[in-house]
Amino acid sequence: MNFAGLAALLAAFLAGIATSAIAAEQPPTLVEIENPLASTHPLQGYLRRSNSTGPLPAVVLLHGCNGNWGHIDERWGRRIASWGYVTLSVDSFGPRGLNNCGEGVRDDLTRDAYRALDFLVRDPFVDPARVAVIGFAHGGRVALMSVERGLLEQTSPSKFHAAVAFYPPCLGFNGIMTAPTLILAGERDDWNLARECRNLVDGRDDWGISRQKGEGFPMKLIVYPGAYHGFDAPALETPRQMSGHHLEFNQAATDQAAAALREFLDATIGPQERPQ
């Protein structure tokens, strides 16, 4: 075979590998989380399944006040699914006709994590004893609320077994968690302050009163030096201001957060067989 023929064969072989790799990755499926007759605002979301055999651990992903649930799925759902997890990225705004959170946290949004959990535990591909919730900013607050001892957690027949919050507002919690909890924050976040999350993790509430030692599951806080609010969003590579706050992408913090997230998920609800 001459050089040209060998080059053509090699090119075809490499193209075949690329095609197989793309085919191996399962694209997200748009799912109706609830029967439209069951709610005035039935949720929808992007569901991803890994190539591993089930039942598998699963993760509910909750967006922030920008409502970019599709970006959350692409940014984190895709990555986490490649680790061997089922992921469900929830659209909390679309069914309600919203484009932001408005003032404070709406009461009806706080139950969305459990509505998504109810969907996942009915899926035979999912292990109902290994489901975590991950939220970003406002969604991070909802994630923390979902595993805090209180009415929301106690009234749900299904439970989350781990929670992760990216740069959440940390005020207003009793800090007694019903599952292992990880908080990832930026040192320079001027919207949701890292020191308020430190107080929460250390057991000091908003009034300086500490919870009893040993109450609830442990919480861990990781603060990334030099990182701002939204440090994991590549769209913020050019920094921007929003509501008077600085938002900026930070690749180093994102990489470190991905490693910390995987380690935490593997330790709490981890896949039986870790994908290579």
Solvent accessible surface area in square Angstrom, and as a share of the most:
residue,aa,sasa,rsa
1,M,173,0.77
2,N,108,0.55
3,F,168,0.70
4,A,69,0.54
5,G,26,0.25
6,L,100,0.50
7,A,47,0.37
8,A,63,0.49
9,L,103,0.51
10,L,99,0.49
11,A,59,0.46
12,A,65,0.51
13,F,125,0.52
14,L,99,0.49
15,A,57,0.44
16,G,35,0.34
17,I,90,0.46
18,A,53,0.41
19,T,88,0.51
20,S,70,0.45
21,A,62,0.48
22,I,134,0.68
23,A,73,0.57
24,A,51,0.39
25,E,76,0.34
26,Q,86,0.38
27,P,96,0.60
28,P,46,0.29
29,T,77,0.45
30,L,102,0.51
31,V,24,0.14
32,E,100,0.45
33,I,2,0.01
34,E,35,0.16
35,N,92,0.47
36,P,84,0.53
37,L,170,0.85
38,A,77,0.60
39,S,34,0.22
40,T,126,0.73
41,H,71,0.32
42,P,29,0.18
43,L,0,0.00
44,Q,44,0.20
45,G,0,0.00
46,Y,64,0.24
47,L,10,0.05
48,R,8,0.03
49,R,93,0.34
50,S,15,0.10
51,N,102,0.52
52,S,34,0.22
53,T,118,0.69
54,G,34,0.33
55,P,67,0.42
56,L,6,0.03
57,P,0,0.00
58,A,0,0.00
59,V,0,0.00
60,V,0,0.00
61,L,0,0.00
62,L,7,0.04
63,H,6,0.03
64,G,7,0.07
65,C,51,0.30
66,N,91,0.46
67,G,15,0.14
68,N,59,0.30
69,W,43,0.15
70,G,24,0.23
71,H,101,0.45
72,I,8,0.04
73,D,3,0.02
74,E,86,0.38
75,R,46,0.17
76,W,1,0.00
77,G,0,0.00
78,R,105,0.38
79,R,82,0.30
80,I,0,0.00
81,A,9,0.07
82,S,71,0.46
83,W,20,0.07
84,G,0,0.00
85,Y,0,0.00
86,V,0,0.00
87,T,0,0.00
88,L,0,0.00
89,S,1,0.00
90,V,1,0.00
91,D,4,0.02
92,S,12,0.08
93,F,7,0.03
94,G,46,0.45
95,P,38,0.24
96,R,26,0.09
97,G,70,0.67
98,L,47,0.23
99,N,118,0.61
100,N,77,0.40
101,C,7,0.04
102,G,52,0.50
103,E,176,0.79
104,G,56,0.54
105,V,49,0.28
106,R,87,0.32
107,D,126,0.65
108,D,56,0.29
109,L,3,0.02
110,T,13,0.08
111,R,110,0.40
112,D,1,0.00
113,A,0,0.00
114,Y,11,0.04
115,R,43,0.16
116,A,0,0.00
117,L,0,0.00
118,D,50,0.26
119,F,38,0.16
120,L,0,0.00
121,V,38,0.22
122,R,161,0.59
123,D,17,0.09
124,P,123,0.78
125,F,54,0.23
126,V,3,0.02
127,D,30,0.16
128,P,72,0.45
129,A,59,0.46
130,R,36,0.13
131,V,0,0.00
132,A,0,0.00
133,V,0,0.00
134,I,0,0.00
135,G,0,0.00
136,F,5,0.02
137,A,14,0.11
138,H,20,0.09
139,G,1,0.01
140,G,0,0.00
141,R,46,0.17
142,V,4,0.02
143,A,0,0.00
144,L,0,0.00
145,M,51,0.23
146,S,0,0.00
147,V,1,0.00
148,E,25,0.11
149,R,109,0.40
150,G,27,0.26
151,L,128,0.64
152,L,24,0.12
153,E,18,0.08
154,Q,110,0.49
155,T,76,0.44
156,S,13,0.08
157,P,127,0.80
158,S,22,0.14
159,K,71,0.30
160,F,7,0.03
161,H,73,0.32
162,A,0,0.00
163,A,0,0.00
164,V,0,0.00
165,A,0,0.00
166,F,0,0.00
167,Y,10,0.04
168,P,0,0.00
169,P,36,0.23
170,C,4,0.03
171,L,86,0.43
172,G,50,0.48
173,F,9,0.04
174,N,72,0.37
175,G,1,0.01
176,I,24,0.12
177,M,1,0.01
178,T,42,0.24
179,A,2,0.02
180,P,31,0.20
181,T,2,0.01
182,L,3,0.02
183,I,0,0.00
184,L,0,0.00
185,A,1,0.01
186,G,0,0.00
187,E,99,0.45
188,R,133,0.49
189,D,5,0.03
190,D,65,0.34
191,W,86,0.30
192,N,17,0.09
193,L,49,0.25
194,A,15,0.12
195,R,157,0.57
196,E,30,0.14
197,C,1,0.01
198,R,97,0.35
199,N,48,0.25
200,L,8,0.04
201,V,21,0.12
202,D,70,0.36
203,G,5,0.05
204,R,97,0.36
205,D,40,0.21
206,D,67,0.35
207,W,200,0.70
208,G,53,0.51
209,I,114,0.58
210,S,65,0.42
211,R,60,0.22
212,Q,129,0.57
213,K,206,0.87
214,G,75,0.72
215,E,55,0.25
216,G,30,0.29
217,F,102,0.43
218,P,100,0.63
219,M,20,0.09
220,K,116,0.49
221,L,16,0.08
222,I,41,0.21
223,V,53,0.30
224,Y,7,0.03
225,P,102,0.64
226,G,24,0.23
227,A,0,0.00
228,Y,45,0.17
229,H,12,0.05
230,G,6,0.05
231,F,0,0.00
232,D,0,0.00
233,A,13,0.10
234,P,74,0.46
235,A,72,0.56
236,L,11,0.06
237,E,128,0.58
238,T,106,0.62
239,P,61,0.39
240,R,115,0.42
241,Q,116,0.52
242,M,72,0.32
243,S,92,0.59
244,G,67,0.64
245,H,44,0.20
246,H,40,0.18
247,L,13,0.07
248,E,49,0.22
249,F,32,0.13
250,N,37,0.19
251,Q,100,0.44
252,A,59,0.46
253,A,3,0.02
254,T,6,0.03
255,D,73,0.38
256,Q,95,0.42
257,A,0,0.00
258,A,8,0.06
259,A,66,0.51
260,A,16,0.13
261,L,0,0.00
262,R,51,0.19
263,E,123,0.55
264,F,27,0.11
265,L,0,0.00
266,D,38,0.20
267,A,86,0.67
268,T,45,0.26
269,I,2,0.01
270,G,16,0.15
271,P,19,0.12
272,Q,140,0.62
273,E,139,0.62
274,R,130,0.48
275,P,37,0.23
276,Q,221,0.98
